[in-house]
Amino acid sequence: MKALIFAAGLGTRLKPLTDNKPKALVEICGMSLLELAILRLYSYGFPEIVINVHHFGEMVEKAVRDFLEREEHPALKISFSEEFDLLRDTGGGIRHAESLLSDGEPFLVHNVDIVSDMALDEFYGECCSKMKEDESVLACTLVSGRYSNRRLLFDSDMRLKGWENLDTHQVKSPFEDIAALDGHEDAHAVLEGRGLKPFAFGGVHVISPKIFELMKGCPERFPIVDFYLEKAASYKIIGVKTESTLIDVGKPENLNLAEEFLETQL
């Protein structure tokens, strides 16, 4: 099983902590976010990990080399998808790592700033089962009921139908009747009235390898959520709801919360 850790971001929300180092190397409980993500993935059966790097990328690569020299994990294999020339965003980052990820099997993507107690192997297995049962399933996204002003919209079968921003009333969807609500102040109420369920994206997803063929012709830089929305009319993007703890440590106010949580886990 292969996994991609997104570690290339600028970490602007965590300034001044990220003035001299990348977000991936911000520490909680004496370990960097990147180390925590690597160890969690490895413990759940992902021995092959790809890390995308851009901002302070050489610092990230050195930290990983030091980690591998320090830790005893003989089966762990880590490679880097370097984006030194251009930060490609999440969609472009996945496509850029194709040669490292593509082995004919679904792969897991994990944001470096997500701290959780979720069983990643069970999530991966559930997603793979959905893809085997239905070849039109392109990806499965981890979602939760936590508050977010930007939320994915799913129907009763947890198939992605759109996206909304509660603050700006912006709505995105490949379906005309949903997209027509873009900018309407009552968009959220109307969408809920139609039975659409809003969920926050959890920063973890499992993707079918056929996504690389569909990404041909995309620009170098693009967000994966916009790509999912574009393809949602032709393919199934499935939301998998979790009750596990999910903490977005990309927000400075969540650092202490994540540290308190980890102290109960480590």
Secondary structure, DSSP 4 states (H G I P E B T S, - for coil): -EEEEE-----GGGTTTTSSS-GGG-EETTEEHHHHHHHHHHHTT--EEEEEE-TTHHHHHHHHHHHHHHS--TT-EEEEEE-SS---HHHHHHHHTHHHH-SSS-EEEEETTEEE---HHHHHHHHHHHHHH-TTEEEEEEEE-S--SEEEEE-TT-BEEEEEETTTTEEE-SSHHHHTTTT-TTHHHHHHHTT-EEEEEEEEEEE-TTHHHHTTT--SS--HHHHHHHHTTTSEEEEEE--S-EEETTSGGGHHHHHHHHHTT-
